[in-house]
Structure formats: C-alpha cells, structure tokens
C-alpha cells in the first residue's frame, strides 16, 4: 500500500457561501418586526452609512451594511463609508419606514430594516469589493 492521502485542506468560507445564512437571518429578522414606524427627516440623524439616531436610540440597519467611517482601515474604506452615509442622508430627505426587530447587536444598537434603502447606488455598500485594505 502506498502512503495514505489526507483530505483536501479547505480555506475559510467565502462571502458567497455565507450569503444563504445571511439571507435566512434577514428573513427571520423581517418576520419578527417588533415595531414599524414612519419617520420624518427632522426626526432622524445619520451616524454612518448603516447607523442612525432616532430620538436618542442608535439603530443599526441590517441591510445594506456599509464600510465604517469611525475607524476606517484605509482611505478607500473611508471614502466608500462617506458615500454610503451621504446616500442614506439623501434617502432620508423624505419620510421613511423603519421596521425595528426588537433585537440588538453587540454594541447595543437596535437592529432594523428600512425598506427601499438598498435600491440606490451599490458602490457605497460593502461587500467583497468594498474593502481594498491590505493587512
């Protein structure tokens, strides 16, 4: 008998292999809307491309996820995060519906959906191509 072949070593799961899990999580979140409300532009303040302040509550939008602007890893991430923030500001110039899930993230922000927000420029939102930073 020859040497026994070991199984093929696998790498970390790609972003694409995580997509079904993310979509299932998003669907579960959508099915558990705790409170839905329409907000006027003067009631809400954009913190970054996926976080808003509504009457003192920080709300994290589940989709789209935007690059961070508070501690960016590179200039490109900052630029894309600022673009996402501006897109959100433009979207909120008219009344918008926020669907709170009743859940919070690791930072204590309320997780919510904002129907229609993902229909704008996709270049601002994160994904495999959004982060160019190395290291």
Helices and strands as residue ranges (DSSP letters): H 15-31, E 35-39, G 41-43, E 44-48, E 51-54, E 57-61, H 75-91, E 96-104, E 110-113, G 117-119, G 122-124
